Amino acid sequence: MIDLPTQAEVHCSDGIFGRSTYIIGNPINRRITHLVVQSILPPFLEYLVPVDQVEETTNDRIKLKCTRDNLIRMETFVYEEYIPADFPNYLSSPYVLPARSGANGVRQEVLTFTTVTHQNIPEGELALRRGARVEANDGYVGQVDELLINSNSMQVTHLVLLERHILQKREITIPVSQIDRIDQGTLYLKLDRQSIEALPTTPIQRWTRSVSKGGAYAGLETD
């Protein structure tokens, strides 16, 4: 397994680009399809990056195969839609088209636009971020820390739950089969809190590229 973190530094083949903000995948087949990467340069746009562009990862860094120029040509994650709406002309603002004159001093309606922001998530898929709330079937248990992924199939196998207490924190690895649903950014588990407390912590393997005498090869490295 590999981990695919959010809020990690993202590097392209020719240098740093930004940070990962979301992981996007299909909840039916549990397959990860994209990362969302936000640029460190103004206007700080976020881009949809296909997961096959990932070359290696650590817990706080992702290296991509593409260049920075290639990345900024990818689809943006957030887009704006302008929806027309009619308002009386006395409610007009600098963003409203000029009022139409009316007969007998009757106030006319003018055309204005309301801006609506959308996330560009492929149909049938969900976006998940580090820090998302996690609920057991009997209450709150912690936050999403990482997702563990099968590097061959790119399917999510486990969720790493970050459980915080006053004097300590604990990372608990939960099989993805124990996820009930994801609703409005909150992840709900089938387990109760007592069952979660009984789960062990598991060392996480990193997606790395090593070099041997015979050349380069992809390998896994355990923390």
C-alpha positions as CSV (number, residue, x, y, z in Angstrom):
1,M,0.0,0.0,0.0
2,I,1.0,3.6,-0.4
3,D,-0.3,6.8,1.2
4,L,-1.6,9.7,-0.8
5,P,-1.7,12.7,1.5
6,T,-3.5,16.1,1.3
7,Q,-2.0,19.3,2.5
8,A,1.3,17.9,1.2
9,E,3.9,19.9,-0.8
10,V,3.6,19.1,-4.5
11,H,6.7,19.1,-6.8
12,C,6.7,18.8,-10.6
13,S,9.6,17.4,-12.5
14,D,11.1,20.9,-12.8
15,G,10.4,22.2,-9.3
16,I,7.8,23.0,-6.6
17,F,4.3,23.9,-7.7
18,G,2.0,24.0,-4.6
19,R,0.1,21.9,-2.2
20,S,-2.4,19.1,-2.5
21,T,-5.9,20.0,-1.2
22,Y,-8.3,17.2,-2.1
23,I,-8.2,13.6,-3.3
24,I,-11.0,12.6,-5.7
25,G,-12.2,9.1,-6.3
26,N,-15.1,6.8,-7.2
27,P,-17.0,5.6,-4.1
28,I,-18.3,2.5,-5.9
29,N,-15.1,0.9,-7.0
30,R,-13.0,2.9,-4.5
31,R,-10.6,3.9,-7.2
32,I,-8.7,7.2,-6.9
33,T,-8.7,9.2,-10.1
34,H,-7.4,12.7,-9.4
35,L,-5.5,14.9,-6.9
36,V,-6.4,18.6,-6.5
37,V,-3.2,20.7,-6.4
38,Q,-3.2,24.4,-5.5
39,S,-0.6,26.7,-7.0
40,I,1.7,28.7,-4.6
41,L,1.6,31.6,-7.0
42,P,-1.3,34.1,-7.4
43,P,-4.1,33.8,-8.2
44,F,-3.6,30.4,-6.3
45,L,-5.7,28.3,-8.7
46,E,-6.5,24.7,-8.0
47,Y,-6.0,22.1,-10.7
48,L,-7.3,18.5,-11.3
49,V,-4.3,16.3,-11.7
50,P,-4.8,12.6,-12.9
51,V,-3.4,10.2,-10.4
52,D,-1.2,8.5,-13.0
53,Q,1.0,11.7,-12.9
54,V,2.1,10.7,-9.3
55,E,5.7,9.5,-9.3
56,E,6.4,9.1,-5.6
57,T,5.1,10.2,-2.2
58,T,6.0,10.7,1.4
59,N,3.8,11.7,4.3
60,D,4.3,15.4,3.5
61,R,5.4,15.5,-0.2
62,I,4.1,14.4,-3.6
63,K,6.3,14.3,-6.7
64,L,4.6,14.4,-10.1
65,K,5.9,13.3,-13.5
66,C,4.6,16.4,-15.3
67,T,6.3,19.8,-15.6
68,R,4.8,23.0,-14.1
69,D,3.8,24.2,-17.6
70,N,2.0,20.9,-18.2
71,L,0.1,21.2,-14.9
72,I,-1.3,24.7,-15.5
73,R,-2.8,23.4,-18.8
74,M,-4.9,20.9,-16.8
75,E,-8.6,21.5,-15.8
76,T,-9.2,23.9,-12.9
77,F,-10.9,22.5,-9.8
78,V,-13.1,25.5,-9.1
79,Y,-15.1,27.3,-11.8
80,E,-17.7,30.1,-11.7
81,E,-21.1,30.2,-13.2
82,Y,-23.0,33.4,-13.8
83,I,-26.8,33.1,-13.4
84,P,-29.1,35.9,-14.6
85,A,-31.5,37.4,-12.2
86,D,-34.0,40.3,-12.6
87,F,-34.1,43.1,-10.0
88,P,-35.9,46.4,-9.9
89,N,-33.6,49.1,-11.2
90,Y,-33.5,51.0,-7.9
91,L,-31.6,48.0,-6.5
92,S,-29.0,48.1,-9.3
93,S,-25.3,48.2,-8.5
94,P,-22.1,48.7,-10.6
95,Y,-22.4,45.1,-11.6
96,V,-25.9,45.4,-13.0
97,L,-26.6,46.3,-16.6
98,P,-28.0,49.9,-17.1
99,A,-31.7,50.2,-16.3
100,R,-34.1,50.5,-19.1
101,S,-36.2,53.6,-19.2
102,G,-39.9,53.0,-18.7
103,A,-43.0,55.0,-19.6
104,N,-44.8,57.1,-17.0
105,G,-41.9,56.8,-14.6
106,V,-42.7,53.1,-13.9
107,R,-39.7,51.3,-12.5
108,Q,-38.3,48.7,-14.8
109,E,-36.5,45.5,-14.0
110,V,-32.9,45.2,-15.1
111,L,-30.7,42.2,-15.8
112,T,-28.1,41.3,-13.3
113,F,-26.0,38.2,-12.7
114,T,-25.3,36.2,-9.6
115,T,-22.0,34.4,-9.3
116,V,-22.1,30.7,-8.2
117,T,-18.9,28.8,-7.5
118,H,-18.7,25.1,-8.3
119,Q,-16.1,22.4,-7.7
120,N,-15.2,20.5,-10.8
121,I,-15.7,16.9,-9.5
122,P,-16.2,14.2,-12.2
123,E,-19.7,12.8,-12.2
124,G,-20.3,10.0,-9.7
125,E,-17.1,10.8,-7.7
126,L,-16.4,12.4,-4.4
127,A,-13.7,14.8,-3.1
128,L,-12.1,14.2,0.3
129,R,-9.6,16.4,2.2
130,R,-7.3,15.9,5.2
131,G,-9.0,17.1,8.3
132,A,-12.5,16.0,7.2
133,R,-14.7,15.0,10.2
134,V,-15.1,11.3,10.9
135,E,-18.1,10.0,12.8
136,A,-18.6,6.5,14.3
137,N,-22.1,5.2,14.5
138,D,-22.3,6.5,18.1
139,G,-20.5,9.9,17.7
140,Y,-17.5,11.9,16.6
141,V,-14.1,10.0,16.7
142,G,-11.6,12.2,14.8
143,Q,-10.4,13.5,11.5
144,V,-9.2,12.0,8.2
145,D,-5.4,12.0,8.1
146,E,-4.5,10.0,5.0
147,L,-5.8,7.4,2.6
148,L,-3.9,4.2,2.0
149,I,-4.0,3.0,-1.6
150,N,-3.1,-0.1,-3.5
151,S,-0.3,1.1,-5.9
152,N,-1.3,-1.4,-8.6
153,S,-5.0,-0.9,-8.8
154,M,-5.1,2.7,-7.3
155,Q,-8.0,1.5,-5.1
156,V,-8.4,2.9,-1.5
157,T,-7.8,0.1,1.0
158,H,-7.7,1.9,4.3
159,L,-8.5,5.2,6.0
160,V,-6.0,6.6,8.5
161,L,-7.9,8.2,11.3
162,L,-6.3,10.9,13.4
163,E,-7.6,10.6,17.0
164,R,-6.6,13.5,19.2
165,H,-6.7,13.6,23.0
166,I,-5.5,16.3,25.4
167,L,-2.0,14.9,25.8
168,Q,-1.5,12.7,22.8
169,K,-2.7,11.8,19.3
170,R,-3.1,8.4,17.7
171,E,-3.3,7.3,14.1
172,I,-5.7,4.4,13.6
173,T,-5.9,2.4,10.3
174,I,-9.5,1.5,9.4
175,P,-10.4,-0.8,6.4
176,V,-12.3,1.1,3.8
177,S,-15.0,-1.6,4.0
178,Q,-16.0,0.0,7.4
179,I,-16.9,3.3,5.7
180,D,-20.7,3.6,5.6
181,R,-20.9,6.8,3.5
182,I,-19.5,10.3,2.9
183,D,-22.0,13.1,3.2
184,Q,-21.3,16.8,2.9
185,G,-17.7,16.4,3.6
186,T,-18.2,14.2,6.7
187,L,-17.1,10.5,6.7
188,Y,-19.4,8.1,8.5
189,L,-18.2,4.7,9.8
190,K,-20.1,1.5,10.4
191,L,-18.1,0.9,13.7
192,D,-18.8,2.3,17.2
193,R,-16.1,4.2,19.1
194,Q,-15.2,1.2,21.3
195,S,-14.5,-1.0,18.3
196,I,-12.3,1.8,16.8
197,E,-10.3,2.1,20.0
198,A,-9.5,-1.6,19.7
199,L,-8.0,-1.3,16.2
200,P,-4.2,-1.3,16.0
201,T,-2.0,1.4,14.4
202,T,-0.2,0.2,11.3
203,P,3.1,1.3,9.7
204,I,2.5,3.3,6.5
205,Q,4.4,2.5,3.4
206,R,5.7,5.3,1.1
207,W,5.7,5.3,-2.7
208,T,9.3,5.7,-3.6
209,R,11.7,5.3,-6.5
210,S,15.0,3.7,-5.7
211,V,18.2,3.2,-7.7
212,S,20.1,-0.1,-8.0
213,K,23.1,-1.1,-10.0
214,G,20.8,-2.3,-12.7
215,G,18.9,0.9,-12.9
216,A,15.8,2.6,-11.5
217,Y,12.9,0.6,-10.1
218,A,9.7,1.5,-8.1
219,G,9.6,0.2,-4.6
220,L,7.9,0.6,-1.2
221,E,9.5,1.9,1.9
222,T,8.0,1.3,5.4
223,D,8.1,3.9,8.1
